[in-house]
């Protein structure tokens, strides 16, 4: 399996630290509002990565944080006259509503900044002791100049950054690039006690602390949205490697941007969409299908036209499986057509090769379309049940790997079948043979065959 590593700018063979196991850290949301569809793209993409690892037999430890204390949350809490924890609790709940709908599996652990405050304080203490951090009148800062590799992820030159940096009035920092590890509380702000006074952590330190706490000083994969490379991830590397003295992360993965009608999504341009707004109009599985129809690193353009096109594609795949379900009830032989089965197997191998090559879900989906094409043009009643099952099961399995459910009704339960048979018996008693036959046909479509015997009706699945 090969992964594009932002750090090296190349695709590399994936070698896990521990055999058959992957540690993944994904930067989670700051919970002060509903997530927008750009956020959702990243979460869908890394859920797809996780699912594929699991499909190929890896155990995945998936850690995603919630930033539950932050300037934006404090601002929102003050505006609404609520506490910071009320606001963050609420939007953690809303986050799960959206991501559950989009088929995003729950993380192994969801650490929250406010729950790891002791770890944050001891992490910063080490940085201060080692001379990487210093105290000022408003908090504790990381000294970027002390970390010689600063800029290695984003490929930025530290001198260029300094000359381009905005120097703020009354700034107490030694260098404009230095960033806050601990912010002393202003009146009315939430705070925690620390050796440097009452305050709260900076945003970057939270992720360094939470990732190493649950995954170790060095772990396999760190993921995030495209806007996090600089400064967030660059700062995480600086803090973590300064503290531990070892490599922080082996593979850095970043999702591409999501643009709206070829423009950057922004509230001021009026082209800003929350997931909630989109899910009022579209099936979440269509939204997920749309997002995974592009390579995860490419920018994607979002528009309602493109979403409608994705819906057509999604339905083409779904309809092919529905058609196969109908054929299954009509097929007279249980045998299979080897040539067709081989072609389906080849498409499945194509899907796997595409996914092995840096999770190319766009190419992988094209193989699912090919199987749907085979189902629509080459499979009929004469193809045999083995062929029909192979096509239907393969499409469903591969869509499942991508976390896309086709929402097709699962097999009927025994009691539902018994109920239908009873209704058919009643129809026969009333000599309504048309209704009785209709029930028999409907059951046949679901793969249930009825046999009238002197002892009564028997049924079997085919
Ligand atoms: Zn982060």
Boltz pocket constraint, residues with backbone or C-beta under 6 A from the ligand:
constraints:
  - pocket:
      binder: B
      contacts: [[A, 26], [A, 27], [A, 28], [A, 203], [A, 204], [A, 207], [A, 232]]
      max_distance: 6.0
